[in-house]
Amino acid sequence: MFEPVTHQLKRAKAFLDMGRMLVRVKRFATPPPDTRMSLGLAVERNAGRWPEKTAILFEGRDYSWSELNARANRYAQLLLDQGAQRGDCVAIVMENRFEYLAALTGCAKIGAISGLININQRSTVLIHSFGSIKGKYCIVGEECLQMIADVKEALVDTGVQIFIFVPDSKEVGPPEWTLPIGGPADDDAGTNVGFTKEIQLSAPCYYIFSSGTTGLPKAAVITNERWLKASKSFAQLALWSKSSDRVYVGMPLYHGSAMHIGFGPVVLERSVMFLKRKFSARSFWEDVRANRINTFIYIGELCRYLLNQPESVNDGHNPLTKCVGNGLHPSIWKTFKERFQIDRICEFYASTEGNGAFFNSFNKDETIGFTIRSHVLVEVDAIEQVPLRDDNGFCIPVTDNRPGLLLIEVSKQATYDGYTDKQASERKLLRNVKKPGDVYFNTGDLLKRVDVGFAFGYPHYQFVDRMGDTFRWKGENVSTQEVAGVLNGYPEIAQCMVYGVKVPHQEGKAGMAAVKTKTGALDFEAFCAYLSKSLPPYARPLFIRIVREFNSTATYKLQNREFVEAGFSPERCGEDRLYYYKQKENQYAELKQTDYERMLHTGI
């Protein structure tokens, strides 16, 4: 029986696309680190060559490359007037908006390092983040003013000298302790900073915070070279970028995905970014159709939100042709692709501080794709969560397509810039992995090899899980140590242990805390108020288990294996009392067997 001609044509086109992509992979290269090139210079050149071309679409307005460059020049000049020098750190605290990109670009133009602060951070975590980057300046948006005002004196103690106020709704004026930047000056082209052309790729450009696998947030160093490599990789190997692309970015700009898949390729290919202050599943397709958007930067949870919207006969009638992101679960992959008639889904795997990335460049289903970097999957000790070694002291590669810990070799082609904390940087490295003297970056993640058919001999993989004490929820990495530190600061809690538990029909793992209280009870109303002030919504435990005692190891580490295995099952938790968080009421309620059974069928 002959295959229909349309199927033959699709197969032929797919094969040609794979061939073209292979050529891109073979030719992929970036200039040497001493090349005079930077993010700031790239924007400046776009403004010089294509001044009137739209760069950013934001809240009903088109901003051209010349407008972005002019606004960036105003930030650059203001910082210079206040004594900023190359290498100084400028913390940026704003929601997604045009001013954020202008401020970031302005810093890059003078060689200052932007510290991209997670605006969900509060209290001690926020102070820690500022302290780790040693920022001398803080650019704060009106919409984020209160979170900075609450800890201003502590931030001054970390080294902040000047707070620059950026208006938003203009409902609140600049406090006396801030320096106002003023409103947009569309008629003022500004003056380009002369020494922007001298900044090299090796110079740091910005810090992105990553929870990593342990402890409080760590600032990953993103040099101009790293920005260029990441942005060029996504542009060429994932997005197949063109200047006619219109890219939807609803992810926060302090995330690597928004910067390296969104803004970076837009700058390099002179395409258009549709910037959303916050992602909205309800208005998504309206935005896509009205603005002729053909590219969507996603995380898996966003795709699930879209699938949960009521179905419409018009779902497949939209200009969206390609999606790039991570976390799209295999169980909903094809449903999402077919319902919305998406031609290309390029799932990727990478980390902010890592030295390699995987791309589904060949448009295979349910895979993170392949990498051109030297790597290995190795056996791990399930209890200690460290790589197993053979009699010669080398790591043991996995066999039979079983899950293994991903290690990526550090080399001239796959450099590792690490964090601002040198000790934290060193902890991410493994030595003598395959031979004496070699060095590999420990991703802390488990992957497995999968069969995707013909792929020019490149092995493809699926993401399996995260090791260590970090889990992923609502598209965010949650550090159990960070959350435990906050809970232990609550007066009624004597001891606690935080971990992630799998909930059916939900991406990632939900946060759960086993707590030992001083009185055997917990004032949940006061406890909720404390969590609201101390933790971002995604990091607040969804389940609370009140226990009498904890078991610990000989080194006083709490044993969490039995807690993780019991999860939030009332039966398996025995006499311990269980509670779950009701988001709409902002309170915890006792978790009964009927609640548990409902969650098994419908999720949280």
C-alpha positions in Angstrom: 0.0 0.0 0.0 1.5 3.4 -1.1 2.0 6.2 1.3 -0.1 9.3 0.5 1.8 12.0 -1.5 1.2 14.5 1.3 2.9 12.3 3.8 5.8 11.7 1.5 6.2 15.5 1.0 6.1 16.0 4.8 8.7 13.3 5.3 10.9 14.9 2.6 10.6 18.3 4.1 11.4 17.0 7.6 14.5 15.3 6.2 15.6 18.5 4.4 15.1 20.5 7.6 17.2 18.1 9.6 19.9 18.4 6.9 19.9 22.2 7.1 20.0 22.0 10.9 23.0 19.7 10.7 24.9 22.2 8.6 24.1 24.9 11.3 25.4 22.6 14.0 28.7 21.9 12.1 29.2 25.6 11.4 28.3 26.9 14.8 31.0 29.1 16.3 31.5 32.3 18.2 34.4 34.8 18.1 37.3 34.5 20.6 36.9 36.1 24.1 39.1 39.1 23.3 36.8 40.2 20.5 35.4 43.7 21.1 31.7 42.9 21.2 28.9 43.2 23.8 25.2 43.2 24.2 25.3 47.0 24.4 27.2 47.3 21.2 24.8 44.9 19.4 21.8 47.1 20.3 23.7 50.2 19.3 24.5 48.8 15.9 20.8 47.8 15.3 19.8 51.3 16.1 22.3 52.7 13.7 21.4 50.3 10.8 17.7 49.8 11.4 16.6 52.8 13.5 12.9 52.7 12.7 12.4 48.9 12.8 10.3 47.7 15.7 12.3 46.0 18.5 9.8 45.7 21.4 6.0 45.5 21.6 4.8 46.4 25.0 1.3 47.2 26.3 0.0 48.6 23.0 3.1 50.5 21.9 5.8 49.8 19.4 9.4 50.7 20.5 12.0 50.9 17.7 15.7 50.0 17.9 16.5 53.7 18.0 14.1 54.3 20.9 15.6 51.4 22.9 19.1 52.6 22.2 18.2 56.2 23.2 16.6 55.2 26.4 19.6 52.9 27.2 21.9 55.9 26.7 20.0 57.9 29.3 20.5 55.1 31.9 24.2 54.8 30.8 24.8 58.6 31.2 23.0 58.8 34.5 25.1 56.0 35.9 28.3 57.6 34.6 27.2 60.9 36.2 26.9 59.1 39.5 30.4 57.7 39.2 29.7 54.2 37.9 32.7 52.5 36.3 33.3 49.3 34.3 32.8 46.2 36.5 30.4 48.0 39.0 27.3 46.0 39.7 23.8 47.6 39.1 20.9 45.7 40.6 17.7 45.8 38.5 14.4 45.4 40.3 11.4 45.7 38.0 8.6 43.8 36.4 8.7 42.9 32.7 8.5 46.2 30.8 10.4 48.2 28.2 12.3 50.1 30.9 13.9 46.9 32.1 15.5 46.2 28.8 16.6 49.8 28.4 18.2 49.7 31.9 19.9 46.4 31.2 21.3 47.7 27.8 22.4 50.9 29.4 24.4 49.1 32.0 26.0 46.9 29.2 27.0 50.0 27.3 29.2 51.3 30.1 30.6 47.8 31.1 28.6 47.7 34.3 27.2 44.3 35.4 23.4 44.1 35.8 22.2 42.1 38.8 18.9 40.6 37.7 16.9 40.4 40.9 14.0 38.0 41.3 11.2 40.3 42.3 9.5 37.5 44.4 12.3 37.6 46.9 11.8 39.1 50.2 13.5 39.8 53.6 16.7 37.9 54.3 16.7 36.1 50.9 16.6 39.5 49.1 19.3 40.9 51.3 21.4 37.8 50.7 21.1 38.2 46.9 22.2 41.9 47.0 25.1 40.9 49.3 26.3 38.2 46.9 26.6 40.6 43.9 27.9 43.6 45.9 25.8 46.1 43.9 26.7 49.7 44.2 23.6 50.9 42.4 19.9 49.7 42.4 17.5 50.6 39.6 14.0 50.0 41.1 10.7 50.3 39.4 7.8 52.0 41.1 5.9 48.7 41.1 8.7 47.1 43.2 9.4 50.1 45.4 7.9 48.6 48.6 10.0 45.4 48.6 13.1 47.6 48.5 11.9 50.1 51.0 11.3 47.3 53.5 15.0 46.4 53.6 16.6 49.6 52.4 18.9 50.0 55.4 20.1 46.4 55.1 20.8 46.9 51.4 22.9 50.0 52.2 24.9 47.7 54.5 25.6 45.4 51.6 27.1 48.2 49.6 24.3 49.9 47.7 25.1 53.6 47.4 22.4 55.0 45.1 18.8 53.9 44.4 17.5 55.0 41.0 13.7 55.3 40.8 11.9 54.4 37.5 8.2 55.5 37.3 5.5 53.1 36.2 1.9 54.0 36.8 3.0 57.3 38.4 0.7 56.8 41.3 3.7 56.9 43.6 6.4 59.6 43.3 10.1 59.1 43.9 11.0 58.9 47.6 13.6 61.3 48.8 16.2 58.5 49.2 16.0 57.8 45.4 17.3 59.5 42.3 14.6 59.7 39.6 15.4 58.7 36.0 12.4 60.6 34.7 9.9 59.6 32.0 10.7 58.4 28.5 12.3 61.1 26.3 11.2 60.1 22.8 12.6 63.2 21.2 16.0 62.8 22.8 18.2 60.4 20.8 20.9 60.5 23.5 24.6 60.1 22.9 26.2 56.8 22.5 29.0 56.1 25.0 32.3 56.2 23.3 34.0 53.3 25.0 31.1 50.8 24.4 33.1 49.7 21.3 36.0 48.8 23.6 34.2 46.2 25.8 35.3 42.7 25.1 33.3 39.4 25.0 35.2 38.2 28.1 33.7 41.1 30.3 30.8 40.2 32.6 27.5 41.4 31.4 24.9 40.4 34.0 24.2 38.1 36.9 21.3 35.7 36.9 20.3 34.1 40.1 20.0 30.3 40.3 18.9 28.3 43.3 21.4 25.6 42.2 21.2 22.4 44.2 21.9 23.6 47.7 21.4 26.6 49.9 20.4 30.2 49.1 20.3 31.7 45.6 23.6 32.0 43.9 24.5 34.6 41.2 25.7 32.9 38.0 28.1 35.1 36.0 27.0 35.7 32.4 29.8 37.3 30.4 29.1 38.9 27.0 30.7 35.8 25.5 28.2 33.6 27.3 25.3 35.8 26.4 26.4 35.7 22.7 26.9 31.9 22.8 23.6 31.2 24.4 21.6 33.7 22.3 23.3 32.5 19.1 22.7 28.8 20.0 19.0 29.4 20.6 18.7 31.6 17.5 20.3 29.1 15.1 19.7 25.7 16.7 16.3 26.1 18.4 14.3 29.1 17.1 15.6 29.1 13.5 15.4 32.8 13.9 14.5 35.3 11.1 14.2 39.1 11.2 10.4 38.7 10.5 9.9 36.6 13.7 7.6 38.0 16.4 8.4 36.4 19.7 6.1 36.2 22.7 7.9 36.5 26.1 5.8 36.2 29.2 8.6 34.8 31.3 10.2 37.2 33.8 13.2 38.9 32.4 15.3 37.9 35.4 15.1 34.3 34.1 17.7 32.9 31.7 14.9 31.7 29.3 13.6 35.2 28.8 17.1 36.6 28.3 18.7 33.9 26.2 15.8 32.6 24.2 13.9 35.9 24.0 15.9 39.1 24.1 19.2 37.7 22.9 18.1 36.2 19.6 15.8 39.2 19.0 18.9 41.4 19.3 21.0 39.2 17.1 18.4 38.6 14.4 16.7 42.1 14.6 13.3 40.4 15.1 10.5 41.7 17.4 9.8 40.8 21.0 6.2 41.0 22.3 6.8 41.6 26.0 4.1 40.7 28.5 4.3 42.0 32.0 2.8 38.6 33.2 1.7 35.6 31.3 -2.1 35.3 30.9 -3.6 32.0 29.5 -6.9 33.8 29.0 -5.5 36.6 26.7 -2.7 34.5 25.2 -4.4 33.6 21.9 -5.9 37.1 21.5 -2.4 38.6 21.9 -1.0 36.0 19.5 -3.5 36.7 16.7 -3.7 40.5 17.2 0.1 40.9 17.1 0.9 38.2 14.5 3.1 36.3 16.9 4.8 33.2 15.4 7.1 32.2 18.2 6.3 31.3 21.9 8.9 31.0 24.7 7.4 28.5 27.1 7.8 26.5 30.2 5.8 23.3 30.6 3.4 24.7 33.1 2.4 27.5 30.7 1.5 24.9 28.0 -0.7 23.1 30.6 -2.4 26.3 31.5 -3.3 26.8 27.8 -4.6 23.2 27.5 -6.8 23.8 30.5 -8.6 26.7 28.8 -12.0 25.8 27.2 -11.6 24.3 23.8 -12.6 26.3 20.7 -13.0 25.5 17.1 -10.5 28.3 16.4 -7.7 26.8 18.6 -5.8 25.7 15.5 -6.3 28.9 13.6 -3.4 31.1 14.8 -0.1 32.4 13.4 2.0 30.5 16.0 4.3 28.1 14.2 7.1 27.3 16.7 7.5 27.0 20.4 10.8 26.9 22.3 11.2 26.1 26.0 11.6 23.4 28.6 9.4 21.3 30.9 6.8 20.2 28.4 5.8 16.8 29.7 5.6 13.9 27.2 2.1 13.1 28.4 0.7 16.4 27.0 3.3 17.0 24.2 1.3 15.7 21.2 -2.0 16.9 22.6 -0.6 20.5 22.8 1.0 20.3 19.4 -2.1 18.9 17.6 -4.8 21.0 19.3 -3.0 24.3 18.5 -1.5 23.1 15.2 2.1 23.9 16.2 4.6 22.9 13.5 7.7 22.9 15.6 8.4 22.3 19.3 12.0 22.7 20.3 12.3 21.5 23.9 15.8 22.3 25.3 17.8 21.5 28.4 20.3 23.9 29.9 21.1 25.7 33.2 22.0 29.3 33.8 25.4 28.4 35.2 26.0 25.3 33.1 28.5 24.9 30.2 26.3 23.0 27.7 22.8 22.7 26.3 20.6 20.2 24.6 18.3 21.2 21.7 15.5 19.3 20.0 16.7 20.8 16.7 15.4 18.0 14.5 11.8 18.5 15.8 11.4 15.1 17.3 8.6 14.5 19.7 9.0 14.1 23.5 12.7 14.8 23.7 15.1 17.5 24.9 17.2 16.7 21.8 21.0 16.4 21.6 24.1 18.4 22.4 27.4 19.0 20.6 29.3 19.2 23.8 31.2 16.2 25.3 29.1 14.6 28.0 28.4 11.4 29.9 25.6 9.9 32.0 26.9 8.1 35.0 25.7 5.9 37.8 24.8 7.5 41.1 24.3 6.4 44.7 20.6 6.7 45.2 21.0 7.4 48.9 24.0 9.7 49.1 23.3 11.2 45.6 26.9 11.2 44.5 28.4 9.5 41.4 29.6 5.9 41.8 33.3 5.2 41.1 34.9 2.0 39.8 38.1 0.4 41.2 40.2 2.9 39.3 38.4 5.9 40.7 36.5 6.8 37.5 32.8 7.4 37.2 30.7 4.5 35.8 28.7 5.3 32.6 25.1 4.0 32.6 24.0 1.3 30.1 20.7 0.1 28.5 19.3 3.6 28.3 18.7 3.8 32.1 18.6 7.2 33.9 22.0 8.6 34.8 23.5 11.8 36.2 24.5 14.2 33.4 28.1 15.5 33.4 29.3 17.9 30.8 33.1 18.2 30.1 34.7 21.6 30.8 36.8 22.7 27.8 37.7 25.6 25.6 34.4 25.0 23.7 32.4 24.5 26.8 33.7 27.0 29.4 32.4 27.2 32.9 32.1 30.7 34.4 30.5 29.6 37.7 29.0 31.9 40.3 30.2 35.0 42.2 30.9 32.6 45.1 34.1 30.7 44.2 33.5 27.9 46.6 30.0 27.3 45.3 31.5 27.2 41.8 34.0 24.6 42.7 31.4 22.4 44.3 29.7 22.0 40.8 32.8 20.4 39.3 33.8 16.7 39.2 37.4 15.7 38.4 38.8 12.4 37.1 35.5 11.4 35.6 36.7 9.4 32.6 40.5 9.8 32.8 43.0 11.5 35.1 42.9 15.3 35.1 39.6 15.8 33.3 37.0 18.2 34.6 33.2 17.9 34.2 30.3 20.2 35.3 27.9 18.3 37.5 24.4 19.3 36.4 22.7 17.5 39.3 20.1 16.2 36.9 19.1 12.8 35.7 18.6 12.1 32.0 18.0 9.0 29.9 18.7 8.2 26.3 15.7 7.7 24.0 15.2 6.3 20.6 13.8 8.9 18.2 14.6 7.2 14.9 16.9 8.7 12.3 18.9 11.7 13.7 22.2 11.6 11.9 23.7 9.5 14.7 23.1 12.1 17.4 21.8 10.5 20.6 18.7 12.1 22.0 17.6 12.3 25.6 14.7 12.9 28.0 14.8 14.8 31.3 14.1 12.4 34.2 14.4 14.3 37.5 16.5 16.7 39.6 18.9 15.4 42.3 19.8 17.0 45.5 17.5 19.2 47.5 16.1 21.3 44.8 12.8 20.6 43.0 10.8 22.4 40.4 7.4 23.8 40.8 5.4 26.3 38.7 8.4 26.7 36.5 10.7 27.8 39.3 13.5 26.0 41.1 12.7 25.7 44.8 15.6 25.2 47.2 14.5 23.1 50.2 17.3 24.6 52.3 16.1 28.1 51.5 12.5 27.2 52.5 13.6 25.3 55.6 15.6 28.3 56.7 12.5 30.5 56.5 10.3 27.9 58.3 12.9 27.5 61.1 12.7 31.2 61.6 9.1 31.0 62.7 8.8 31.1 66.5 6.5 28.0 66.9 8.6 25.7 64.8 11.4 23.8 66.6 12.6 21.8 63.6 11.5 21.1 60.0 12.4 19.3 56.8 11.3 20.4 53.3 11.0 18.2 50.3 9.1 17.9 47.0 6.3 15.4 46.4 4.8 14.3 43.1 1.1 15.2 42.6 -0.8 13.5 39.8 -1.7 15.8 36.9 0.8 18.5 37.9 4.2 19.4 36.5 7.2 19.2 38.8 6.9 18.5 42.5 4.8 20.3 45.1 6.5 21.6 48.2 5.9 19.7 51.5 7.2 20.4 55.0 7.4 18.1 57.9 7.5 20.2 61.0 8.1 19.6 64.7 6.4 22.4 66.7 7.2 23.5 70.2 3.7 23.0 71.4 2.5 20.2 69.1 0.2 22.6 67.3 0.5 25.5 64.8 -1.4 28.8 64.5 -2.0 28.6 60.8 -3.5 32.1 60.4 -0.3 33.7 61.7 1.8 31.1 59.9 0.2 32.0 56.5 0.9 35.7 57.2 4.5 34.9 57.9 4.9 32.8 54.8 3.3 35.6 52.6 6.0 38.1 53.8 8.9 35.7 53.7 8.5 33.4 50.6 7.4 33.8 47.0 4.1 32.0 46.2 5.8 29.1 44.3 8.1 28.3 47.3 5.4 28.1 50.0 4.7 24.5 51.1 1.5 23.1 49.8 1.4 20.4 52.4 2.3 20.5 56.1 2.9 17.4 58.1 3.2 17.9 61.9 5.5 15.2 63.4 6.5 14.3 66.9 10.2 13.5 66.2 12.7 13.2 63.4 15.2 10.5 62.7 18.7 11.7 61.8 22.0 10.3 60.5 25.2 10.1 62.5 26.1 13.5 61.1 22.8 15.0 62.3 21.3 15.2 58.8 17.5 14.6 58.8 16.5 11.4 57.0 13.8 12.3 54.5 13.5 9.1 52.5 10.5 7.8 54.3 8.8 11.2 54.3 9.2 11.5 50.5 7.9 8.0 50.0 4.9 8.6 52.2 4.1 11.9 50.4 0.8 13.4 51.3 -1.1 10.2 51.9 -3.0 10.3 55.2 -2.7 6.5 55.5 1.1 6.4 55.1 1.6 9.3 57.4 0.2 7.4 60.3 -0.7 9.4 63.4 0.9 12.6 62.0 -1.6 15.3 61.2 -1.6 16.6 57.6 -2.7 19.9 56.2 -3.0 21.3 52.7 -2.9 24.9 51.4 -6.1 26.4 50.0 -4.8 29.2 47.7 -8.1 31.1 47.3 -8.7 31.3 51.1 -5.0 31.7 51.8 -5.2 29.2 54.6 -4.3 25.6 55.5 -7.0 23.0 56.1 -6.8 19.5 57.4 -6.1 16.9 54.7 -8.6 14.0 54.9 -8.7 10.8 52.9 -11.4 12.2 50.7 -9.2 15.2 49.9 -6.3 12.9 49.1 -8.4 10.7 46.7 -9.7 13.8 45.0 -6.2 15.1 44.4 -5.2 11.8 42.9 -7.8 12.2 40.2 -7.8 16.0 39.6 -4.5 17.3 41.0 -4.3 20.2 43.5 
